[in-house]
Amino acid sequence: MKTVVVGAGAIGGFIAARMLEAGLDVTLLVREGRKQKLQAHGLVVKSPTGDHESRPPLLVSGEVGGPFDLVIMAIKAYGLNEAIEQLRPYLHPHTAILPFLNGMKHMEQLAEAYPGQPLLGGVARIEVTLGEDGVIHHLTPNHQFTYGKFRNFTEPQYEALRIALSVVPLFAEKSDIGRDLWEKYALINVLSGLTSLFQASVGDIRDSSRGMDTFKQAFQETSEVIRLAGGKLSEGLVEKQLKMIEKWPRESTSSMLRDLSLGLPTESEHIQGYLLELAHRYGCSVPLLEIIRQRLEIYENHRIAAFKSS
């Protein structure tokens, strides 16, 4: 099975490293700048679960390569449309697509862009960063990557893929990947939204006078939208998420807040924006989520205006 990983950043590079260790045929589709660093230093991962160094095949959009049997997408949501077009020359009619992106909007976008193409759902839970030197730093030993069939698979096709991925200890198959996707979406929508709204850590928000009430309202509004949109959620999910927040390390924030603090683009349109789109579509009142989205929209407007004037 020939695999191409789109985006060899922190998550994509980590996935590629573990697949290469399992002996799979993996190529990295990267930008020119990342290609130069990988050519100079190789793919390097520093992890409490085992370091990795290798020099996998590299591909820049437009170069000859493929076709590939599996595409793994590990990119920021705002780069999805560009990646969709770049991938087309490297697909065959039965190429399976496995995205590890935040939220749910990308599943709709991929289904529309590649009608009939086998599509998997993927959920990544990991704390990992990409250093300026190109080294991938895995911060904590706990991590989980789940996947499962989403649409357009025959049973023989999916079984062949499942067997191929079973040699990679990193991956865990989920029979109901839709539930896993929606539940991570619920968590990340609230966590990234509130930390960005208040520009504060989980502990700072939690320990304020109405902190846990605010978390509860955000989780309740999010869960109501998802249920009205037909998403599956576990019973008692809000209570489980609140218990999780109570135990979360005080200094925890979100990648969205880190991007916001650095003046970088955020995934707010893909995460908070899409959830509000669903809320309006199904007539769901979400006053707190509306405020969070407004805060993030103001940030993006200022960022874009500053970029245009520079």
VEXZATI-5416 format. One record per residue (C-alpha): x, y, z. Coordinates in steps of 0.1 Angstrom, whole numbers, padded with zeros to 4 digits, always signed. Layout:
! VEXZATI-5416
XYZ...
***
This chain:
! VEXZATI-5416
+0000+0000+0000+0015+0033-0011+0007+0062+0013+0012+0099+0010+0011+0121+0040+0000+0157+0032+0016+0181+0056+0047+0169+0074+0042+0193+0103+0039+0181+0139+0011+0157+0136+0017+0146+0100+0054+0140+0106+0046+0120+0138+0022+0098+0119+0046+0093+0090+0074+0084+0114+0054+0056+0131+0042+0043+0098+0078+0042+0084+0088+0023+0116+0062-0003+0108+0077-0008+0073+0051+0009+0052+0057+0028+0020+0053+0065+0029+0059+0096+0009+0056+0132+0023+0038+0159+0002+0053+0191+0015+0060+0227+0007+0093+0237-0007+0106+0252+0026+0098+0221+0046+0113+0200+0018+0146+0218+0022+0147+0212+0059+0138+0175+0055+0165+0171+0029+0191+0187+0051+0182+0170+0085+0157+0142+0077+0125+0135+0095+0133+0138+0132+0109+0131+0161+0118+0134+0198+0093+0115+0219+0089+0099+0253+0076+0068+0234+0107+0066+0212+0127+0089+0190+0128+0086+0152+0151+0097+0124+0146+0088+0087+0148+0102+0052+0115+0093+0035+0107+0102-0001+0095+0138-0006+0071+0153-0030+0063+0190-0038+0029+0198-0055+0033+0195-0093+0061+0170-0092+0055+0135-0107+0045+0109-0082+0019+0083-0072-0008+0073-0076-0013+0065-0039-0036+0040-0023-0040+0060+0009-0039+0098+0016-0034+0110+0051-0042+0147+0056-0027+0164+0086-0029+0201+0079-0046+0232+0093-0082+0236+0081-0075+0269+0063-0051+0250+0040-0076+0224+0030-0090+0238-0002-0054+0243-0016-0045+0207-0006-0076+0193-0022-0065+0207-0056-0029+0197-0051-0039+0161-0044-0059+0154-0075-0031+0142-0098-0019+0117-0071-0052+0098-0067-0067+0068-0084-0105+0059-0083-0101+0038-0051-0076+0060-0032-0088+0062+0004-0086+0096+0022-0079+0097+0059-0080+0133+0074-0068+0142+0108-0082+0178+0110-0101+0195+0138-0138+0199+0136-0163+0184+0112-0166+0208+0083-0137+0191+0065-0157+0159+0062-0184+0177+0042-0158+0195+0021-0139+0163+0012-0171+0144+0004-0181+0172-0020-0146+0176-0035-0141+0138-0041-0175+0123-0047-0173+0085-0047-0138+0085-0032-0135+0062-0002-0134+0085+0029-0123+0077+0064-0128+0096+0096-0097+0103+0118-0092+0117+0153-0059+0127+0167-0053+0133+0204-0017+0143+0210+0004+0171+0224+0031+0177+0198+0049+0207+0183+0072+0215+0154+0103+0234+0163+0119+0261+0142+0147+0236+0134+0122+0212+0119+0123+0187+0148+0090+0173+0159+0086+0173+0197+0061+0149+0213+0054+0165+0247+0036+0138+0267+0035+0100+0264-0003+0098+0262-0017+0099+0227-0043+0083+0205-0051+0081+0168-0085+0066+0159-0099+0060+0124-0129+0043+0109-0148+0041+0076-0171+0071+0069-0184+0065+0034-0179+0050-0001-0162+0018+0011-0170-0018+0000-0163-0044+0027-0134-0059+0008-0118-0025+0003-0121-0015+0040-0109-0049+0052-0077-0046+0030-0071-0012+0044-0077-0023+0080-0052-0051+0077-0026-0028+0062-0029-0003+0090-0031-0030+0117+0007-0032+0116+0010+0003+0129+0005+0004+0167-0003+0041+0165-0037+0035+0150-0068+0022+0167-0099+0014+0146-0133+0027+0158-0165+0011+0146-0184+0044+0151-0159+0070+0141-0186+0096+0137-0192+0097+0174-0155+0101+0180-0153+0130+0155-0183+0148+0170-0171+0144+0206-0136+0157+0199-0153+0186+0180-0174+0194+0210-0143+0195+0233-0121+0215+0209-0149+0240+0201-0153+0249+0238-0116+0247+0248-0103+0268+0219-0133+0291+0221-0131+0300+0257-0093+0302+0260-0093+0325+0230-0123+0346+0242-0107+0352+0276-0071+0349+0264-0065+0328+0295-0055+0293+0305-0080+0266+0315-0070+0270+0351-0075+0308+0350-0110+0304+0336-0120+0275+0358-0109+0292+0390-0127+0325+0383-0160+0332+0400-0183+0317+0373-0157+0297+0355-0172+0262+0356-0207+0277+0349-0192+0292+0318-0176+0259+0307-0210+0242+0314-0230+0267+0293-0205+0263+0264-0206+0225+0265-0244+0225+0267-0248+0249+0238-0223+0229+0217-0239+0195+0225-0274+0208+0216-0263+0220+0182-0245+0187+0174-0276+0167+0184-0299+0188+0163-0275+0184+0134-0278+0146+0138-0244+0140+0154-0240+0112+0178-0227+0119+0214-0223+0097+0244-0249+0099+0272-0237+0122+0299-0210+0137+0277-0213+0173+0292-0208+0160+0327-0178+0139+0315-0163+0169+0298-0168+0191+0329-0150+0165+0351-0122+0165+0325-0119+0203+0328-0118+0201+0366-0087+0178+0364-0070+0196+0335-0036+0211+0342-0040+0247+0352-0016+0260+0326-0033+0243+0296-0044+0265+0268-0052+0257+0231-0033+0259+0198-0059+0285+0187-0049+0308+0216-0012+0303+0207-0019+0312+0171-0039+0342+0181-0012+0354+0205+0013+0352+0176-0009+0370+0151-0013+0339+0130-0043+0326+0111-0067+0305+0132-0091+0277+0125-0120+0296+0139-0140+0296+0107-0137+0259+0104-0145+0252+0141-0166+0279+0157-0179+0293+0124-0192+0259+0112-0209+0252+0145-0227+0285+0143-0237+0277+0108-0253+0245+0121-0269+0264+0150-0286+0289+0126-0296+0261+0102-0314+0242+0129-0327+0272+0149-0307+0267+0180-0301+0296+0204-0264+0297+0214-0257+0331+0230-0222+0322+0244-0210+0306+0212-0222+0337+0193-0200+0359+0215-0170+0336+0211-0174+0336+0173-0177+0374+0173-0145+0377+0193-0126+0355+0168-0141+0372+0138-0129+0406+0151-0094+0391+0155-0093+0377+0120-0106+0410+0105-0078+0429+0123-0052+0403+0112-0062+0404+0076-0064+0442+0075-0029+0444+0090-0015+0420+0065-0030+0439+0036-0016+0472+0048+0019+0458+0053
***
